[in-house]
Amino acid sequence: MKKFIASVIVCAFAVAMVACGGGKAKEEAAAKAKADSTRAADSVAAATAAAAAAADTTKVDSAAVK
C-alpha cells in the first residue's frame, strides 16, 4: 500500500511539473510580439518624421520663391 501511495504522489508531481512547463515558448512569443510592435512603431515614427520634414521643406521652398 505504501508503494502504491508513493507511486500516486510521484505521478501527481510529474503531472504538476508537466502542466507548469512550457512557459519559455510563451515568453519567447511575447518578446517577439513586443519587438515586432516596437519595430512597427519605429517605422511609423520614421515615416511621420519624413513626412513632416517634406512638408517643412515645401513651406521653406515656397516662401523663398515669393
N, CA, C and O atoms as a GROMACS GRO file, in nm:
protein
  264
    1MET      N    1   0.082  -0.119   0.000
    1MET     CA    2   0.000   0.000   0.000
    1MET      C    3   0.087   0.126   0.000
    1MET      O    4   0.054   0.225  -0.065
    2LYS      N    5   0.199   0.121   0.073
    2LYS     CA    6   0.287   0.237   0.077
    2LYS      C    7   0.346   0.266  -0.060
    2LYS      O    8   0.359   0.382  -0.100
    3LYS      N    9   0.380   0.161  -0.132
    3LYS     CA   10   0.437   0.179  -0.266
    3LYS      C   11   0.333   0.239  -0.361
    3LYS      O   12   0.365   0.322  -0.446
    4PHE      N   13   0.209   0.197  -0.345
    4PHE     CA   14   0.102   0.249  -0.429
    4PHE      C   15   0.083   0.399  -0.403
    4PHE      O   16   0.074   0.477  -0.498
    5ILE      N   17   0.078   0.439  -0.277
    5ILE     CA   18   0.060   0.580  -0.242
    5ILE      C   19   0.181   0.661  -0.289
    5ILE      O   20   0.165   0.773  -0.339
    6ALA      N   21   0.300   0.606  -0.273
    6ALA     CA   22   0.419   0.675  -0.319
    6ALA      C   23   0.416   0.692  -0.471
    6ALA      O   24   0.455   0.796  -0.522
    7SER      N   25   0.370   0.591  -0.542
    7SER     CA   26   0.360   0.600  -0.688
    7SER      C   27   0.258   0.704  -0.731
    7SER      O   28   0.280   0.778  -0.826
    8VAL      N   29   0.147   0.711  -0.659
    8VAL     CA   30   0.045   0.812  -0.690
    8VAL      C   31   0.100   0.952  -0.667
    8VAL      O   32   0.077   1.042  -0.747
    9ILE      N   33   0.174   0.970  -0.559
    9ILE     CA   34   0.232   1.101  -0.529
    9ILE      C   35   0.335   1.139  -0.636
    9ILE      O   36   0.339   1.253  -0.682
   10VAL      N   37   0.418   1.043  -0.675
   10VAL     CA   38   0.517   1.070  -0.779
   10VAL      C   39   0.448   1.106  -0.910
   10VAL      O   40   0.491   1.198  -0.979
   11CYS      N   41   0.342   1.036  -0.944
   11CYS     CA   42   0.267   1.068  -1.066
   11CYS      C   43   0.205   1.208  -1.058
   11CYS      O   44   0.204   1.282  -1.156
   12ALA      N   45   0.153   1.243  -0.940
   12ALA     CA   46   0.094   1.375  -0.922
   12ALA      C   47   0.200   1.484  -0.941
   12ALA      O   48   0.173   1.586  -1.005
   13PHE      N   49   0.318   1.463  -0.885
   13PHE     CA   50   0.425   1.560  -0.903
   13PHE      C   51   0.468   1.568  -1.050
   13PHE      O   52   0.495   1.677  -1.100
   14ALA      N   53   0.473   1.456  -1.117
   14ALA     CA   54   0.512   1.456  -1.258
   14ALA      C   55   0.410   1.533  -1.342
   14ALA      O   56   0.448   1.610  -1.430
   15VAL      N   57   0.283   1.512  -1.315
   15VAL     CA   58   0.178   1.584  -1.388
   15VAL      C   59   0.187   1.733  -1.359
   15VAL      O   60   0.169   1.815  -1.449
   16ALA      N   61   0.214   1.769  -1.233
   16ALA     CA   62   0.225   1.911  -1.197
   16ALA      C   63   0.343   1.975  -1.270
   16ALA      O   64   0.332   2.088  -1.317
   17MET      N   65   0.454   1.905  -1.279
   17MET     CA   66   0.571   1.960  -1.347
   17MET      C   67   0.546   1.977  -1.497
   17MET      O   68   0.589   2.076  -1.556
   18VAL      N   69   0.478   1.884  -1.556
   18VAL     CA   70   0.448   1.892  -1.699
   18VAL      C   71   0.347   2.003  -1.726
   18VAL      O   72   0.358   2.074  -1.826
   19ALA      N   73   0.251   2.019  -1.639
   19ALA     CA   74   0.148   2.121  -1.658
   19ALA      C   75   0.205   2.261  -1.644
   19ALA      O   76   0.158   2.354  -1.710
   20CYS      N   77   0.304   2.278  -1.560
   20CYS     CA   78   0.362   2.411  -1.538
   20CYS      C   79   0.475   2.442  -1.636
   20CYS      O   80   0.521   2.556  -1.641
   21GLY      N   81   0.519   2.346  -1.711
   21GLY     CA   82   0.630   2.368  -1.804
   21GLY      C   83   0.583   2.435  -1.931
   21GLY      O   84   0.464   2.460  -1.949
   22GLY      N   85   0.677   2.466  -2.019
   22GLY     CA   86   0.643   2.525  -2.148
   22GLY      C   87   0.628   2.673  -2.145
   22GLY      O   88   0.585   2.732  -2.244
   23GLY      N   89   0.662   2.738  -2.036
   23GLY     CA   90   0.649   2.882  -2.026
   23GLY      C   91   0.750   2.955  -2.112
   23GLY      O   92   0.728   3.070  -2.149
   24LYS      N   93   0.860   2.891  -2.144
   24LYS     CA   94   0.965   2.956  -2.221
   24LYS      C   95   0.916   2.991  -2.362
   24LYS      O   96   0.947   3.098  -2.414
   25ALA      N   97   0.840   2.903  -2.422
   25ALA     CA   98   0.788   2.930  -2.556
   25ALA      C   99   0.693   3.049  -2.553
   25ALA      O  100   0.694   3.131  -2.645
   26LYS      N  101   0.612   3.059  -2.450
   26LYS     CA  102   0.520   3.172  -2.439
   26LYS      C  103   0.596   3.302  -2.417
   26LYS      O  104   0.561   3.406  -2.473
   27GLU      N  105   0.702   3.296  -2.335
   27GLU     CA  106   0.783   3.415  -2.310
   27GLU      C  107   0.852   3.461  -2.439
   27GLU      O  108   0.861   3.581  -2.466
   28GLU      N  109   0.902   3.365  -2.516
   28GLU     CA  110   0.968   3.399  -2.642
   28GLU      C  111   0.869   3.461  -2.740
   28GLU      O  112   0.902   3.556  -2.810
   29ALA      N  113   0.748   3.408  -2.744
   29ALA     CA  114   0.646   3.463  -2.833
   29ALA      C  115   0.608   3.605  -2.790
   29ALA      O  116   0.588   3.692  -2.875
   30ALA      N  117   0.599   3.627  -2.661
   30ALA     CA  118   0.566   3.761  -2.611
   30ALA      C  119   0.678   3.859  -2.643
   30ALA      O  120   0.652   3.973  -2.681
   31ALA      N  121   0.802   3.816  -2.628
   31ALA     CA  122   0.916   3.902  -2.659
   31ALA      C  123   0.920   3.935  -2.808
   31ALA      O  124   0.951   4.048  -2.846
   32LYS      N  125   0.890   3.837  -2.892
   32LYS     CA  126   0.888   3.860  -3.037
   32LYS      C  127   0.777   3.957  -3.074
   32LYS      O  128   0.797   4.045  -3.157
   33ALA      N  129   0.660   3.941  -3.012
   33ALA     CA  130   0.549   4.031  -3.041
   33ALA      C  131   0.583   4.174  -2.999
   33ALA      O  132   0.550   4.269  -3.069
   34LYS      N  133   0.649   4.187  -2.885
   34LYS     CA  134   0.689   4.321  -2.839
   34LYS      C  135   0.790   4.383  -2.934
   34LYS      O  136   0.781   4.501  -2.966
   35ALA      N  137   0.886   4.303  -2.978
   35ALA     CA  138   0.987   4.353  -3.072
   35ALA      C  139   0.923   4.393  -3.204
   35ALA      O  140   0.959   4.495  -3.262
   36ASP      N  141   0.827   4.314  -3.251
   36ASP     CA  142   0.758   4.347  -3.376
   36ASP      C  143   0.678   4.476  -3.363
   36ASP      O  144   0.678   4.559  -3.454
   37SER      N  145   0.609   4.494  -3.249
   37SER     CA  146   0.530   4.615  -3.231
   37SER      C  147   0.620   4.737  -3.217
   37SER      O  148   0.586   4.846  -3.263
   38THR      N  149   0.736   4.719  -3.152
   38THR     CA  150   0.831   4.829  -3.140
   38THR      C  151   0.887   4.866  -3.277
   38THR      O  152   0.902   4.984  -3.308
   39ARG      N  153   0.917   4.765  -3.359
   39ARG     CA  154   0.968   4.790  -3.494
   39ARG      C  155   0.863   4.863  -3.577
   39ARG      O  156   0.896   4.954  -3.653
   40ALA      N  157   0.737   4.824  -3.563
   40ALA     CA  158   0.630   4.889  -3.638
   40ALA      C  159   0.613   5.034  -3.592
   40ALA      O  160   0.594   5.124  -3.674
   41ALA      N  161   0.620   5.057  -3.462
   41ALA     CA  162   0.608   5.193  -3.409
   41ALA      C  163   0.723   5.279  -3.457
   41ALA      O  164   0.704   5.396  -3.490
   42ASP      N  165   0.843   5.223  -3.461
   42ASP     CA  166   0.958   5.298  -3.511
   42ASP      C  167   0.941   5.333  -3.659
   42ASP      O  168   0.977   5.442  -3.701
   43SER      N  169   0.886   5.241  -3.736
   43SER     CA  170   0.862   5.267  -3.878
   43SER      C  171   0.761   5.379  -3.898
   43SER      O  172   0.779   5.466  -3.983
   44VAL      N  173   0.655   5.376  -3.817
   44VAL     CA  174   0.552   5.481  -3.826
   44VAL      C  175   0.612   5.616  -3.786
   44VAL      O  176   0.586   5.717  -3.850
   45ALA      N  177   0.693   5.615  -3.680
   45ALA     CA  178   0.755   5.741  -3.636
   45ALA      C  179   0.850   5.794  -3.743
   45ALA      O  180   0.853   5.914  -3.768
   46ALA      N  181   0.925   5.707  -3.806
   46ALA     CA  182   1.017   5.749  -3.912
   46ALA      C  183   0.940   5.806  -4.031
   46ALA      O  184   0.980   5.907  -4.089
   47ALA      N  185   0.831   5.741  -4.068
   47ALA     CA  186   0.750   5.788  -4.180
   47ALA      C  187   0.687   5.923  -4.148
   47ALA      O  188   0.681   6.011  -4.233
   48THR      N  189   0.640   5.939  -4.025
   48THR     CA  190   0.580   6.065  -3.984
   48THR      C  191   0.684   6.177  -3.985
   48THR      O  192   0.657   6.289  -4.029
   49ALA      N  193   0.804   6.146  -3.935
   49ALA     CA  194   0.911   6.246  -3.934
   49ALA      C  195   0.952   6.283  -4.077
   49ALA      O  196   0.977   6.400  -4.106
   50ALA      N  197   0.957   6.185  -4.164
   50ALA     CA  198   0.993   6.213  -4.303
   50ALA      C  199   0.886   6.299  -4.370
   50ALA      O  200   0.918   6.390  -4.447
   51ALA      N  201   0.761   6.270  -4.340
   51ALA     CA  202   0.652   6.349  -4.399
   51ALA      C  203   0.655   6.491  -4.345
   51ALA      O  204   0.631   6.586  -4.419
   52ALA      N  205   0.683   6.505  -4.217
   52ALA     CA  206   0.690   6.639  -4.158
   52ALA      C  207   0.807   6.716  -4.217
   52ALA      O  208   0.796   6.835  -4.245
   53ALA      N  209   0.919   6.648  -4.236
   53ALA     CA  210   1.036   6.714  -4.296
   53ALA      C  211   1.007   6.755  -4.439
   53ALA      O  212   1.048   6.863  -4.482
   54ALA      N  213   0.936   6.672  -4.513
   54ALA     CA  214   0.900   6.705  -4.651
   54ALA      C  215   0.804   6.824  -4.653
   54ALA      O  216   0.815   6.911  -4.740
   55ALA      N  217   0.712   6.829  -4.559
   55ALA     CA  218   0.617   6.940  -4.553
   55ALA      C  219   0.689   7.069  -4.516
   55ALA      O  220   0.658   7.175  -4.571
   56ASP      N  221   0.784   7.061  -4.425
   56ASP     CA  222   0.860   7.180  -4.387
   56ASP      C  223   0.944   7.230  -4.503
   56ASP      O  224   0.956   7.351  -4.522
   57THR      N  225   1.002   7.140  -4.579
   57THR     CA  226   1.083   7.178  -4.693
   57THR      C  227   0.999   7.250  -4.798
   57THR      O  228   1.044   7.347  -4.858
   58THR      N  229   0.878   7.203  -4.819
   58THR     CA  230   0.789   7.264  -4.917
   58THR      C  231   0.754   7.406  -4.875
   58THR      O  232   0.751   7.496  -4.959
   59LYS      N  233   0.727   7.428  -4.747
   59LYS     CA  234   0.694   7.563  -4.698
   59LYS      C  235   0.814   7.656  -4.715
   59LYS      O  236   0.798   7.771  -4.755
   60VAL      N  237   0.932   7.607  -4.684
   60VAL     CA  238   1.051   7.690  -4.697
   60VAL      C  239   1.076   7.723  -4.843
   60VAL      O  240   1.109   7.837  -4.875
   61ASP      N  241   1.062   7.626  -4.932
   61ASP     CA  242   1.085   7.649  -5.075
   61ASP      C  243   0.984   7.749  -5.132
   61ASP      O  244   1.021   7.838  -5.209
   62SER      N  245   0.856   7.735  -5.094
   62SER     CA  246   0.756   7.825  -5.150
   62SER      C  247   0.772   7.964  -5.092
   62SER      O  248   0.738   8.062  -5.159
   63ALA      N  249   0.822   7.976  -4.970
   63ALA     CA  250   0.848   8.108  -4.913
   63ALA      C  251   0.964   8.173  -4.985
   63ALA      O  252   0.964   8.295  -5.005
   64ALA      N  253   1.062   8.096  -5.024
   64ALA     CA  254   1.178   8.152  -5.093
   64ALA      C  255   1.142   8.197  -5.234
   64ALA      O  256   1.204   8.289  -5.287
   65VAL      N  257   1.043   8.134  -5.294
   65VAL     CA  258   1.004   8.166  -5.430
   65VAL      C  259   0.930   8.299  -5.433
   65VAL      O  260   0.944   8.375  -5.529
   66LYS      N  261   0.851   8.328  -5.330
   66LYS     CA  262   0.771   8.452  -5.329
   66LYS      C  263   0.858   8.567  -5.322
   66LYS      O  264   0.810   8.681  -5.320
   0.00000   0.00000   0.00000
